Amino acid sequence: MQDNEYAVVTDKKEISTATPGEPLTSSAKFMRGHGTYIENDKVVSAVAGVVEQINKLVTVRALKARYTGEIGDVVVGRITELAQKRWKVDVNSRQDAILMLSAIHLPGGVQRRKSESDELRMTTFFAEGDLIVAEIQAFFADGAISIHTRNLKYGKLRNGTLVKIPPALVQRSRSHFHTLPCGVDVILGVNGYIWICKHTPLEVVEANPENIYSSQNDAISETDRSNIARVANCILALSHQFVHIHETAIVYAFEASLPFAIKDLLSESVANEIAVETKSKLQ
Amino acid sequence: MSTSLISPAERGYIREGISTGIRNDGRSRQDFRDYIVNLDVISHSNGSARCRVGYGTDVLVGVKAETMLLDPTQPPNQGKVVCHVECSPSVVRRWDQRTADDLNNNLTQFLTRCLNQYGGIDLGKLCIIPGKACWVLYVDALVLDFDGNLHDALLLAVRGALFNTRIPELNVQEVDEGEFDFEANSDPEAAQPVPGWEKVPLCVTLNRCGEHYFVDATATEEQCTEAKLSVVINHLGEICAVQKGALGAIPHQMYADMIQSASHLVTQLLSALDERLQKEASTNLANQNGKHVSTFIRKNFH
């Protein structure tokens, strides 16, 4: 059987995409990897995505997949459940991540005394529905993610809004906490959840350690509020046009968006215009 | 259920945004999201439309016209409209089964009431032979995606689908003394529009949040409101139905104000929609000269 009968001839120079059910190659010569299955002696794609080949192993990386964590990733998540000495956190992954009571930073940096009263006070730190930013610490045996917030940069989120984009569009970089020139803080969660909020200098956070578990917003000026809305819409516009989201892209998109009203940024024509301009500046 | 959770900080931020008039996506309280209406998306129905609001709420409506023999319990010289609304499993995933069933029933009843009692469709003209046979219009809606403001999107799609619907012409013959028989004309050119489609009303849902109310809430915004008021109004500005949703109350003074602004908003919405429908119908006609492509697929992978 000729290999070039198939849509995907594994030529490394070209990026080839596959749709579910598309035959990739013969199973006699190749091994099936993630995102594929074997049918009638052929390796068939199980997902829509990019075909990758390492020696004899053929895999298909899905375009829209759930988030797969790696140790050290900064993630934004939402508390979904309280359990014994732990919180369960939705991080757009296959299963909820776990935040242990021992993995959080207590107000004032005090040492935790392991006691029952401590467990009963868990909701005063994080309650169901709260949004948090955390770092991936380890994995459990069943593949569940274990996260921690043992640093002042991590913890509860307030003064802003959440935007959800496909995780594939956020790349891992040295820093995921950015302050934009317009006075807006952006936390790029590698899991595709992005938090956009009013800028709070680190000194202020350090000076008020009792505020780290507060659910009360600070006063937000109208300028800050419109800037947050504009940044949120820019990120959504870029993600709808499949542009990678990082600090520079957001700044360029923000500049490109200034001639338009904030609410118009999500229309397809404007989003496209912004994406084109951002891409040309990035090169 | 994780998607229906919201943190107190988020709720506070959204509510404050509504009161200052800068919502999370930069809209003011009176701004609608952009929406798209596609016509003729299901080939085997008599008429269909799909309405997408923003990147979220997505409703698909199909209308099927069938002849029915009247039984004596029914009004002898009227046809009828049967509605059914269902949320697709991909939407229901975010709620438990009971909430989803409640929502389906709520929407089905809402639509049935809108179309049968005050809907403007000329039920008398749907009668074929008085006392014997009539047309039944099955209006089936499927909610494909949800991001708030379902009632408004539903009626936008229903009006689109009824605009698009063509009922086959019937030749009624007298077989015997007083006995009639009819036969459908298979010529698509001879098919008739739904009598009274232009009178089908639209809905505007106003959401109360503290001292203010706003239109076209997203799913997260709906979680931050005390009460919803869906006002259904037709092209003459007549109020056809009012339905209150959510648990909170609406102050007397605000209620009158809401009804006023709803009728103003519907007038704008209606003329904008009709313009879009005419445009969409003419592009569809132009496209028909090419080979037949399933419009459902073609339009949504632009």
Interface residues (C-beta under 8 A of the other chain):
Chain A: R78 I79 T80 D90 D96 E128 G129 D130 L131 K156 L157 R158 N159 G160 T161 L162 S215 Q216 N217 I220 E222 R225 S226 A229 R230 A232 N233 L236 H240 A261 I262 K263 L265 L266 S267 E268
Chain B: M1 S2 L5 I6 S7 P8 A9 E10 G12 Y13 I14 E16 G17 T20 I22 R23 N24 D25 G26 R27 S28 D31 R33 D34 G54 Y55 H302
